[in-house]
Each structure stands twice: as C-alpha cells, then as structure tokens.
C-alpha cells in the first residue's frame, strides 16, 4: 500500500490523481483517500475554517471513484429493443392504430 508521503510527493511534482493511481497501481479514489484522509465519493467533508489539507481538490472529487454515466437513450439497440417490446404488447399496438 502506498504511503501518504508517496502520494503527496507525486502531487507536488505536478501529477494528478489519475496519473498517481496508474503509477502506484491503485484506484484514483484510493490515492485521494491516502493523501487527504477524505473519501473521494463525497461521503465525508472537511469543516470550513479549518486549515487546508494537502492534496484536497477544490472542486468535486467524485469522478475519481465513479465512472461517467452512459445514457442508453441514445443507443440504437436500446431503441430497437423498446420498439420490439412495444410491438409485442397488444394494447400498445391497438393504441398506435388510433
């Protein structure tokens, strides 16, 4: 397990958490937790007015633990599946006839 000092040293050298995670063979969210003591998923917070912690991101950190969503509405295979399901439903076919 990498140490806090290792992660902070890499941060001070200009690496971001994604680079650090790749270099150390750990997830980016874990690198953030090691460096800051705060989970990247936003389930904890640091009180305002307290001295800043090294390595804390000034904006959201959730992207370190949660991949981007995929909107299936834009997928043709999803639209085709919905059309097939609707066609198999007799009340839906009757409603489509008007």
C-alpha positions as protocol buffer text, in pm:
chain_id: "A"
residue {
  index: 1
  type: UNK
  ca { x: 0 y: 0 z: 0 }
}
residue {
  index: 2
  type: UNK
  ca { x: 147 y: 337 z: -98 }
}
residue {
  index: 3
  type: UNK
  ca { x: 213 y: 588 z: 177 }
}
residue {
  index: 4
  type: UNK
  ca { x: 68 y: 933 z: 220 }
}
residue {
  index: 5
  type: UNK
  ca { x: 415 y: 1078 z: 162 }
}
residue {
  index: 6
  type: UNK
  ca { x: 447 y: 896 z: -173 }
}
residue {
  index: 7
  type: UNK
  ca { x: 114 y: 1028 z: -299 }
}
residue {
  index: 8
  type: UNK
  ca { x: 180 y: 1383 z: -178 }
}
residue {
  index: 9
  type: UNK
  ca { x: 527 y: 1382 z: -333 }
}
residue {
  index: 10
  type: UNK
  ca { x: 382 y: 1285 z: -671 }
}
residue {
  index: 11
  type: UNK
  ca { x: 117 y: 1556 z: -635 }
}
residue {
  index: 12
  type: UNK
  ca { x: 387 y: 1814 z: -561 }
}
residue {
  index: 13
  type: UNK
  ca { x: 565 y: 1702 z: -879 }
}
residue {
  index: 14
  type: UNK
  ca { x: 258 y: 1802 z: -1081 }
}
residue {
  index: 15
  type: UNK
  ca { x: 88 y: 1465 z: -1127 }
}
residue {
  index: 16
  type: UNK
  ca { x: -288 y: 1435 z: -1095 }
}
residue {
  index: 17
  type: UNK
  ca { x: -466 y: 1157 z: -909 }
}
residue {
  index: 18
  type: UNK
  ca { x: -524 y: 958 z: -1229 }
}
residue {
  index: 19
  type: UNK
  ca { x: -151 y: 957 z: -1307 }
}
residue {
  index: 20
  type: UNK
  ca { x: -64 y: 876 z: -948 }
}
residue {
  index: 21
  type: UNK
  ca { x: -308 y: 586 z: -939 }
}
residue {
  index: 22
  type: UNK
  ca { x: -160 y: 441 z: -1256 }
}
residue {
  index: 23
  type: UNK
  ca { x: 197 y: 477 z: -1129 }
}
residue {
  index: 24
  type: UNK
  ca { x: 118 y: 319 z: -792 }
}
residue {
  index: 25
  type: UNK
  ca { x: -120 y: 51 z: -922 }
}
residue {
  index: 26
  type: UNK
  ca { x: -418 y: 162 z: -713 }
}
residue {
  index: 27
  type: UNK
  ca { x: -754 y: 325 z: -792 }
}
residue {
  index: 28
  type: UNK
  ca { x: -755 y: 706 z: -812 }
}
residue {
  index: 29
  type: UNK
  ca { x: -1008 y: 732 z: -530 }
}
residue {
  index: 30
  type: UNK
  ca { x: -777 y: 536 z: -302 }
}
residue {
  index: 31
  type: UNK
  ca { x: -485 y: 765 z: -386 }
}
residue {
  index: 32
  type: UNK
  ca { x: -705 y: 1061 z: -290 }
}
residue {
  index: 33
  type: UNK
  ca { x: -804 y: 895 z: 38 }
}
residue {
  index: 34
  type: UNK
  ca { x: -442 y: 814 z: 122 }
}
residue {
  index: 35
  type: UNK
  ca { x: -331 y: 1171 z: 54 }
}
residue {
  index: 36
  type: UNK
  ca { x: -616 y: 1356 z: 223 }
}
residue {
  index: 37
  type: UNK
  ca { x: -787 y: 1119 z: 464 }
}
residue {
  index: 38
  type: UNK
  ca { x: -1115 y: 1215 z: 296 }
}
residue {
  index: 39
  type: UNK
  ca { x: -1311 y: 970 z: 74 }
}
residue {
  index: 40
  type: UNK
  ca { x: -1335 y: 1085 z: -287 }
}
residue {
  index: 41
  type: UNK
  ca { x: -1702 y: 987 z: -311 }
}
residue {
  index: 42
  type: UNK
  ca { x: -1804 y: 1289 z: -105 }
}
residue {
  index: 43
  type: UNK
  ca { x: -1931 y: 1084 z: 190 }
}
residue {
  index: 44
  type: UNK
  ca { x: -1722 y: 1293 z: 427 }
}
residue {
  index: 45
  type: UNK
  ca { x: -1623 y: 1657 z: 435 }
}
residue {
  index: 46
  type: UNK
  ca { x: -1369 y: 1889 z: 587 }
}
residue {
  index: 47
  type: UNK
  ca { x: -1506 y: 2167 z: 807 }
}
residue {
  index: 48
  type: UNK
  ca { x: -1473 y: 2519 z: 671 }
}
residue {
  index: 49
  type: UNK
  ca { x: -1234 y: 2745 z: 854 }
}
residue {
  index: 50
  type: UNK
  ca { x: -1000 y: 2460 z: 940 }
}
residue {
  index: 51
  type: UNK
  ca { x: -652 y: 2465 z: 790 }
}
residue {
  index: 52
  type: UNK
  ca { x: -647 y: 2315 z: 441 }
}
residue {
  index: 53
  type: UNK
  ca { x: -529 y: 1961 z: 392 }
}
residue {
  index: 54
  type: UNK
  ca { x: -263 y: 1886 z: 138 }
}
residue {
  index: 55
  type: UNK
  ca { x: -397 y: 1721 z: -173 }
}
residue {
  index: 56
  type: UNK
  ca { x: -762 y: 1826 z: -136 }
}
residue {
  index: 57
  type: UNK
  ca { x: -927 y: 1912 z: -465 }
}
residue {
  index: 58
  type: UNK
  ca { x: -1100 y: 2248 z: -479 }
}
residue {
  index: 59
  type: UNK
  ca { x: -1384 y: 2104 z: -685 }
}
residue {
  index: 60
  type: UNK
  ca { x: -1571 y: 1774 z: -685 }
}
residue {
  index: 61
  type: UNK
  ca { x: -1367 y: 1457 z: -639 }
}
residue {
  index: 62
  type: UNK
  ca { x: -1638 y: 1202 z: -717 }
}
residue {
  index: 63
  type: UNK
  ca { x: -1505 y: 1146 z: -1068 }
}
residue {
  index: 64
  type: UNK
  ca { x: -1214 y: 963 z: -904 }
}
residue {
  index: 65
  type: UNK
  ca { x: -1441 y: 683 z: -785 }
}
residue {
  index: 66
  type: UNK
  ca { x: -1747 y: 690 z: -1014 }
}
residue {
  index: 67
  type: UNK
  ca { x: -1711 y: 646 z: -1389 }
}
residue {
  index: 68
  type: UNK
  ca { x: -1912 y: 864 z: -1624 }
}
residue {
  index: 69
  type: UNK
  ca { x: -2267 y: 756 z: -1689 }
}
residue {
  index: 70
  type: UNK
  ca { x: -2379 y: 623 z: -2024 }
}
residue {
  index: 71
  type: UNK
  ca { x: -2717 y: 745 z: -2142 }
}
residue {
  index: 72
  type: UNK
  ca { x: -2883 y: 444 z: -2309 }
}
residue {
  index: 73
  type: UNK
  ca { x: -3149 y: 667 z: -2468 }
}
residue {
  index: 74
  type: UNK
  ca { x: -2900 y: 749 z: -2743 }
}
residue {
  index: 75
  type: UNK
  ca { x: -2825 y: 386 z: -2826 }
}
residue {
  index: 76
  type: UNK
  ca { x: -2991 y: 242 z: -3134 }
}
residue {
  index: 77
  type: UNK
  ca { x: -3001 y: -108 z: -2988 }
}
residue {
  index: 78
  type: UNK
  ca { x: -3200 y: 26 z: -2691 }
}
residue {
  index: 79
  type: UNK
  ca { x: -3449 y: 198 z: -2921 }
}
residue {
  index: 80
  type: UNK
  ca { x: -3485 y: -123 z: -3123 }
}
residue {
  index: 81
  type: UNK
  ca { x: -3543 y: -323 z: -2805 }
}
residue {
  index: 82
  type: UNK
  ca { x: -3815 y: -80 z: -2691 }
}
residue {
  index: 83
  type: UNK
  ca { x: -3986 y: -95 z: -3032 }
}
residue {
  index: 84
  type: UNK
  ca { x: -3985 y: -478 z: -3023 }
}
residue {
  index: 85
  type: UNK
  ca { x: -4127 y: -481 z: -2670 }
}
residue {
  index: 86
  type: UNK
  ca { x: -4397 y: -230 z: -2762 }
}
residue {
  index: 87
  type: UNK
  ca { x: -4488 y: -427 z: -3076 }
}
residue {
  index: 88
  type: UNK
  ca { x: -4533 y: -746 z: -2870 }
}
residue {
  index: 89
  type: UNK
  ca { x: -4781 y: -563 z: -2643 }
}
residue {
  index: 90
  type: UNK
  ca { x: -5132 y: -590 z: -2796 }
}
residue {
  index: 91
  type: UNK
  ca { x: -5277 y: -285 z: -2612 }
}
residue {
  index: 92
  type: UNK
  ca { x: -4982 y: -79 z: -2737 }
}
residue {
  index: 93
  type: UNK
  ca { x: -5038 y: -192 z: -3097 }
}
residue {
  index: 94
  type: UNK
  ca { x: -5408 y: -103 z: -3071 }
}
residue {
  index: 95
  type: UNK
  ca { x: -5323 y: 237 z: -2923 }
}
residue {
  index: 96
  type: UNK
  ca { x: -5080 y: 302 z: -3211 }
}
residue {
  index: 97
  type: UNK
  ca { x: -5359 y: 240 z: -3465 }
}
residue {
  index: 98
  type: UNK
  ca { x: -5553 y: 523 z: -3305 }
}
